């Protein structure tokens, strides 16, 4: 579950969105990892007893957050952040890749 929480942290989501925007192989790998995590959580949900309501709710919440992250990656929501930058800042946004 640690890797899931790591993906869902705000700082890491910003990093993931930026790198997925600029690097399509990273994007593909990240989307595959998100799908793997969703499948793993779904398997855990299937194994849980019905009376474990709090745990089921927490796991369901993680699935929803992972799906939201997946959607943000698929629609390149990093564009929204770039749109807020000045043209000079935008030109330097991907500077760390050189």
N, C-alpha and C positions, 0 to 999 in steps of 0.2 A: 504493500500500500504506500510505502514511502515514495516510490517513483511516481505514483499517481498524484500524491500531494505536491511533489516537486513540479510536475507539469502544471498543476492548478494554481501555483503561487503567482501572484500578480507580476513579480519581477521576471520570472521565467516565461510567463505568457508573452510579455513584451519582447523578450529575446527570441522566443519561438516564432512569433508573428513576423518580426523583422527578418530573421534568417529564412523563413519559409517564403517570404516575398522575393528575396534576392537569389535564393538557391533552390532550384526546382528539385534536385535530388534530395536535399534536406527536407523539403516539403513532403515529398513522397514518403520518405522514411518516417517522418513525424506522424503523418496520417496513418501509416501502417501501425505505428506504436500505439496511437490513440485507439484504433480499432482493436488491437490486441488487449489493451487495458479494459475496454468496454466488454469484450467477450469474457475476460477473466472475472470481472465484477458480476456479470450476468450469471456465470457458473456458480459464484459464491451465493448469489441470491437464490438460486435453485436449491442449493444445499442447506439453506437456513430453514429452521422451523418457523412456522407462521407466527409464533408467539414472540419472536425476536424483532418486534416492531421498530425499536429505535435503531438497531443495526441495519435493518432493511431500509429505513428512511435515509440513513446516512449514505448507504451504498447507492441508493436510487438518486440521491442528490449528486453524488460524484459522477454518475453516468450522465446526468443532465448537464453538468459543468463540462465534462469531456466532449459531449455533443456540441455544446455551445462553442468551445474552443475549435473543434473540427470545422464548424460552420465559418468561424472567423477566418480560419486558414483558407478554406475553399473559396471564399469571396474576396480574398486579399484585403482584409479590413485594415491592413497596415497603410493602405492608401489614404485613409482618413487622417492618420497622424502626419503623413507626408503633406497632405493638403494644407495643414495648419502651419507648416514651416514656410519661411521665406524662400524664394528661389535660391539664394546663396546657401542657406542652411540645407536645403533639399539636395543641392549638388554635393555637399559634403557628407550627407547622411550615410552613404555607403563607403566612405573613405577608409574605414577600418578593414575593408576587404582587400586593399591594395598592399 
